[in-house]
Amino acid sequence: MRISLRCLTYLLLLVALTLTFVSACSISIEQRVVTTKQSVEDCRVVQHTMGKTCIPRNPQRVVTLWTGTLANSVALGIKPVASVYIIGQPLQEYLRGKVDGVEPVGSLAEPNLEKILLLKPDLILSNTRLQNIYKQLSYIAPTLVLSLPSPPFPWKQNLEDLAKVLDKEEANQQLIDQYWGRIEKLKLALGDRLSQIRVSVATVSENDTIYAYGEKHPVGSVLNDIGLQRPLAQRGDFYYINDISEERLSDIDGDVIFFLYWAGKDAKKVLEKLQQKLLWQQLKAVQQNHVYFVDAAHWHGQDILAMNAIIDDLFKYLVNTP
């Protein structure tokens, strides 16, 4: 009878422990389910170059690590708290008034990780040129690495790729529709001149190198969208022609030349030196006073705000200038 009672006691104890264990597991599983459900509600998984990352559905403190991403983010309705900038140069004119309050956090090549950490971002938009610091950035906040080859993708693709990861496809479509609307207005304003004007785009660097821009460059794509003709040497699926010799200056001639002007004393001296050359003075556009000096910052841009600034210049010089 004593043995039977002892066995019964052990059996009851075993049942109690089993029930306790099952109950604890049930609570633990329930907690994990709730936690997972909350995580899914608070963020969404996004595929990017370095894998998958769960990012906030409505990020409030975004840091961008490329000026093109900064401009496109602003255009899509997300104003970053901080961004990298081009060190040693003033803020691009086309961005002035649009990025007030966006803190600088280093250069394009060397973001300042300490500053970024102190700003407590909830999303970092990096790129493939900064893959070497991806782990450090990920420790600070969820980080998306956008593909940024050299030269970059077409500007429309850059905007679309960013819109997808930010869940801003509708805003992207609105921006593209507005862009095409402006293109159509410009075409109507040009009328018959649209098929008659040959538009050249060129610049000179601080080391005396003369460049002309092809149809693959963002500027070239805008001119193609409008239907403006290009000089023969600037037609084709290429980004730019570099090292144009003075003897080949005719490659940059046209009915109109948009000459990209870089800020800085050295660039100004090089340009003045070029303008004194006899072959420059013999260009058709020069002789007819149809050379327009435009800000290289947005003509060299890679974002929707820069493209709209280019269209502003085209209206200014091709439509509103006698």
C-alpha positions in Angstrom: 0.0 0.0 0.0 2.9 2.3 0.8 4.6 1.6 -2.6 1.3 2.3 -4.4 0.9 5.6 -2.6 4.5 6.6 -3.4 4.0 5.8 -7.1 0.8 7.8 -7.0 2.6 10.8 -5.6 5.3 10.6 -8.2 2.7 10.3 -10.9 0.8 13.4 -9.7 4.0 15.3 -9.5 4.9 14.3 -13.0 1.5 15.4 -14.3 1.8 18.8 -12.6 5.3 19.4 -14.0 4.1 18.4 -17.5 1.1 20.7 -17.3 3.4 23.5 -16.1 5.8 22.9 -19.0 3.1 22.8 -21.6 1.5 26.0 -20.2 4.9 27.8 -20.2 5.5 26.7 -23.8 2.1 27.8 -24.8 2.7 31.3 -23.3 6.1 31.5 -24.9 4.8 30.6 -28.3 1.9 33.0 -27.9 4.4 35.8 -27.0 6.5 35.0 -30.1 3.4 35.1 -32.3 2.4 38.5 -30.9 5.9 39.8 -31.2 6.2 38.6 -34.8 2.8 40.1 -35.6 3.8 43.4 -34.1 7.1 43.4 -36.1 5.3 42.7 -39.3 2.9 45.5 -38.6 5.7 48.0 -37.7 8.0 47.2 -40.7 8.0 45.5 -44.0 10.7 43.3 -45.6 12.4 44.9 -48.6 14.8 43.1 -51.0 17.9 45.1 -51.9 21.5 44.6 -53.1 22.8 43.2 -49.8 19.8 40.9 -49.1 16.5 41.5 -47.2 15.9 44.1 -44.5 12.7 44.9 -42.5 12.3 48.7 -42.7 9.7 51.0 -41.0 6.5 51.4 -42.9 6.6 55.2 -42.3 10.2 56.2 -41.7 10.5 59.5 -39.9 14.3 59.9 -39.6 15.9 58.9 -42.9 19.6 59.4 -43.8 20.6 59.4 -47.5 24.2 58.7 -48.6 24.0 60.0 -52.2 22.8 63.4 -53.4 20.6 61.8 -56.1 18.9 59.8 -53.4 18.5 62.9 -51.3 16.8 64.8 -54.1 14.6 61.9 -55.2 13.5 61.3 -51.6 12.5 64.9 -51.2 10.6 64.7 -54.5 8.8 61.6 -53.3 7.6 63.3 -50.1 10.2 62.1 -47.6 12.6 64.8 -46.3 15.7 63.2 -44.8 17.1 64.4 -41.5 20.6 64.1 -42.9 22.6 63.4 -46.0 26.1 63.4 -47.4 27.0 66.3 -49.7 29.8 67.2 -52.1 32.5 68.6 -49.8 34.2 71.8 -50.8 31.3 73.0 -53.1 28.3 75.1 -52.3 24.9 73.4 -52.2 23.5 72.8 -55.7 21.3 75.7 -56.7 18.4 73.5 -57.7 18.3 72.0 -54.2 18.3 75.3 -52.4 15.2 75.9 -50.4 14.2 72.2 -50.7 16.7 70.6 -48.2 16.8 73.2 -45.5 17.4 71.5 -42.2 18.9 68.4 -43.7 22.1 67.9 -41.6 25.4 67.2 -43.4 27.0 63.9 -42.4 30.2 63.7 -44.4 31.1 63.3 -48.0 29.9 60.9 -50.8 32.9 58.7 -50.2 33.2 59.0 -46.4 30.0 59.3 -44.5 30.5 60.3 -40.8 29.2 57.3 -38.9 29.4 59.0 -35.5 27.2 61.9 -36.7 24.8 59.4 -38.2 24.6 57.5 -35.0 23.9 60.6 -32.9 21.0 61.5 -35.2 19.2 58.2 -34.3 17.9 57.4 -37.8 15.2 54.8 -38.4 16.3 54.2 -42.0 19.5 54.6 -43.9 19.5 54.7 -47.7 23.0 53.7 -48.8 24.4 52.5 -52.2 26.8 49.9 -53.7 29.7 52.3 -53.6 29.6 52.1 -49.8 29.3 48.3 -49.4 32.4 48.3 -47.2 30.5 50.0 -44.4 27.2 48.2 -44.7 27.6 46.2 -41.5 28.4 49.4 -39.5 25.4 51.2 -41.0 23.2 48.2 -40.2 24.1 48.4 -36.5 22.9 52.0 -36.5 19.6 51.5 -38.3 17.9 49.4 -41.0 19.9 50.0 -44.1 19.0 49.6 -47.8 21.8 49.4 -50.3 20.6 50.7 -53.7 22.5 49.8 -56.8 24.7 52.7 -58.0 27.0 51.6 -60.9 29.4 54.0 -62.7 27.9 55.6 -64.7 24.6 55.4 -62.8 21.4 53.8 -64.2 19.1 56.1 -66.2 17.5 58.7 -63.9 14.0 57.4 -64.3 15.2 54.0 -63.1 16.9 55.5 -60.1 13.7 57.2 -59.1 11.6 54.1 -59.7 13.9 51.9 -57.7 13.8 54.3 -54.8 10.0 54.6 -55.0 9.6 50.8 -54.8 11.6 50.4 -51.6 9.9 53.4 -50.0 6.5 52.2 -51.1 6.0 55.5 -53.0 5.0 54.1 -56.4 2.0 56.4 -56.6 4.1 59.5 -55.9 6.6 58.3 -58.5 3.9 58.0 -61.1 2.7 61.5 -60.3 6.2 62.9 -60.8 6.7 61.1 -64.1 3.3 62.3 -65.3 4.2 65.9 -64.4 7.5 65.5 -66.2 5.9 64.3 -69.4 3.3 67.1 -69.1 6.2 69.7 -69.0 7.8 67.9 -72.0 4.6 68.3 -74.0 4.3 72.0 -73.1 7.9 72.6 -74.3 7.3 70.8 -77.5 4.2 72.8 -78.2 6.1 76.0 -77.4 8.9 75.1 -79.8 6.5 74.3 -82.6 8.2 73.8 -86.0 11.6 74.7 -84.5 11.6 71.4 -82.6 12.8 69.4 -85.7 15.1 72.2 -86.9 17.3 73.0 -83.9 20.5 71.0 -83.3 21.3 71.2 -79.6 24.8 70.6 -78.4 25.8 70.0 -74.8 29.4 70.4 -73.8 31.8 71.5 -71.0 35.5 71.9 -70.3 37.2 70.5 -67.1 39.8 72.2 -65.0 42.5 70.3 -66.8 41.5 71.7 -70.2 39.6 68.5 -71.2 36.6 69.2 -73.5 33.6 67.0 -73.1 30.4 66.5 -75.1 27.4 64.5 -73.8 25.7 61.6 -75.6 22.2 60.3 -75.6 22.8 57.9 -72.7 23.6 60.8 -70.3 20.5 62.1 -68.3 20.7 65.3 -70.3 20.7 63.4 -73.5 17.6 61.4 -72.4 15.7 64.6 -71.7 16.6 66.0 -75.1 15.5 62.7 -76.7 12.2 62.8 -74.8 11.6 66.3 -76.2 12.6 65.3 -79.7 15.4 67.8 -80.1 18.1 67.0 -82.7 21.7 66.6 -81.7 25.0 67.2 -83.6 26.1 64.1 -85.5 29.1 63.5 -83.1 26.7 63.5 -80.1 24.2 60.9 -81.4 24.4 57.4 -80.1 24.0 55.2 -77.0 27.0 56.5 -75.1 27.4 58.7 -72.0 29.9 61.3 -73.1 32.9 61.9 -75.4 35.9 63.1 -73.6 39.3 64.5 -74.6 37.9 66.4 -77.6 40.9 68.2 -79.1 40.8 71.8 -80.1 41.1 70.7 -83.7 37.8 68.8 -83.3 35.9 71.6 -81.6 33.3 71.3 -84.5 32.1 68.2 -82.6 30.5 70.5 -80.1 29.0 72.9 -82.6 25.3 73.2 -83.2 22.5 75.7 -83.7 22.6 76.1 -79.9 25.3 75.1 -77.4 24.5 74.5 -73.8 27.8 74.8 -72.1 27.9 73.4 -68.6 29.6 75.8 -66.3 31.4 74.6 -63.2 31.8 76.9 -60.2 35.3 77.8 -59.1 38.1 80.1 -60.2 40.1 77.4 -62.0 37.1 76.4 -64.2 36.5 80.0 -65.0 40.1 80.5 -66.1 40.0 77.4 -68.4 36.7 78.6 -69.9 38.1 82.1 -70.6 41.1 80.5 -72.2 38.9 78.4 -74.5 36.9 81.4 -75.5 40.0 83.2 -76.8 40.8 80.3 -79.2 40.2 81.1 -82.9 38.5 77.7 -83.5 36.0 78.5 -80.7 35.2 81.9 -82.3 34.5 80.1 -85.6 31.7 77.9 -84.2 28.3 78.7 -85.7 26.6 78.9 -82.3 29.3 81.3 -81.0 29.0 83.6 -84.0 25.2 83.7 -83.7 25.4 84.3 -80.0 23.6 81.0 -79.2 25.9 79.7 -76.5 24.2 79.5 -73.2 26.2 78.9 -70.0 24.2 76.7 -67.6 24.8 75.4 -64.1 26.6 72.0 -64.4 25.2 71.0 -61.0 21.8 70.1 -62.3 22.8 69.4 -66.0 25.0 66.7 -64.4 22.3 65.6 -62.0 20.8 62.2 -61.7 17.4 62.9 -60.1 13.9 64.2 -61.0 14.5 67.7 -59.4 17.6 68.1 -61.6 15.7 67.1 -64.7 13.0 69.6 -64.0 15.7 72.3 -63.6 17.1 71.3 -67.0 13.6 71.8 -68.5 13.4 75.2 -66.8 16.6 76.2 -68.7 15.3 74.9 -72.0 12.2 77.0 -71.6 14.4 80.0 -70.6 16.8 79.8 -73.5 14.9 78.1 -76.3 11.4 79.6 -75.8 11.7 82.8 -73.8 15.0 84.2 -75.1 14.6 86.2 -78.3 
